[in-house]
Amino acid sequence: MIIAVDFDGTIVQHKYPQIGAEIPFAIESLIELQKEGHQLILWTYRTGDLLDEAVEYCESRGLVFYAVNKNYPEEEFDETVSRKVYADLYIDDRNIGGLRDWGHIYQMISTKEDEYPPERKTKNSFSRFLDNLFGE
């Protein structure tokens, strides 16, 4: 899938124009989704130097996006066309109901088979995500 991901309030706490503290497991979840073959687009209000800072923040943590505020890397920005990108899913803190925890988001999107025996299925999605992430 193509997944568009907001930055402020979604990957980091909303402190725009500064970069807020990372929201727990945001980067790790997105990296895991990439490993499963999903294409991630950073879709943010940020432009110019503020956008560069956000991209560098993610890259320094191992998260490199397929495209940034574009449908594909080579797309040229044209002010006469909407900046909205095409995606199968949009992850944004401004959606109805707000942003769920990243463990839940990961479980909703992940294409991995459920590897848990029946007695472990009682764990919540966040606990299962941590087990997956740290190999337990």
N, C-alpha and C positions, 0 to 999 in steps of 0.2 A: 504494500500500500504506500501511497504518498501521504505523509503526515506533516501538516504545518504546525509548528510549535511557536508560541509566543515566548518572549524572554522575561520581561518584568512582570512579576506576580505569578509566573508559571515555572520558570527555571530558577529564578532568584526572587527573593522577597521584593515587593514593589517599593523602591526607593529612588525612582527616576528623578533626576538624570544620573544619580550615582548608581552603582551596582550594589544591590542588597545582598544579604547573606544567601547562600545557596539553599534552596528548598530541599530537605532531605530526600535523597535517592533520585532526584530529577536527572542528573547527568548519567548516573549508572543505569537507570531505566532506559533512557534514550539510546545509550550505547548498546545495551542488550537488544533493543528493538532493531537497531541497525544490523547487528549480527544475524538477526533472523531474516534480513533482506529488505526491510522497509526503508524507503527513501525519506529522509527528514529535510524539511525546509524550515529555516529560521524565518519566522513571519512576525515582524515587530514594527512598532512605531518609530524606533530609533533610525537615525540617518547619520551620515557623515562620521565624525570622530566618535560619537556616542555608539553608533553601530559597530564601528571598528573595535571599540573596547569590548562590546558584548561578544563579538565573534572571537576575539583573542581570549576572552575569559573562558569560553567553551573549549576552544582549541587547546588551551593550556591544561585542560582537564581531560583531554583525549576525545572530545566530541567535535567532529568535523561535519558540517552540514553539506548535503548535496547541493543546495542553493540557498541564497540569502535574499529574502524579499523579492524573489523571482521564481518563475516556474521551472527554470533550468539555468545552469550556470552561464550560458552564453547569451541569455536574453538581455536585450538592451532596454534600459528604462526609458519610457516615453511618457511625458507628463500628460498627454492627451488620453491615455488609457489607464483604467483603474489599476491600482497596485495590488488588488486582491489576487492571491495566488489560487490555483486549482489544487485541491487536495481531496483525498478520500476521507480524511479526518482532520479536525482542527483541535488542538489542545490549547486552551486559553483559560485564564482565571476569570474572565468576564462572561463565561457561559452561564446559562441558567443553572442555579444550584452551586455555582462556584467550582473551584478546582478540588477534585478528590485527591487523596494521598497518592503518591506515585506508585506505591505497591499495588493499589487498586487499579490505577490506570494501566500499569504494565500487564496485570492479569487479564484485563478486558481486551487488550490488543494482542498479546502474545500468541504466537502460533505454536508454541511448544506444547507437546502432549503433557497432560497432567501425570506426573511421575509419583504421586503420593498414594500410598496404600489407604484403604478406607479409614483406618484408625487415625490417620494424619490429616484427613480431609476436613476435620473440624477446625483446623487452624484458620485464622483469618487470612485474607489475601496478602496483607503486609507481611505477616510472619512467613508465609510460603515464599514470598518474594525474597526475603532475607535468606531463607534456606537455599533457594536457587542461586542467589548471588554469591553466597559464601560456601557453597558446596556441601551443605549438611544434608 
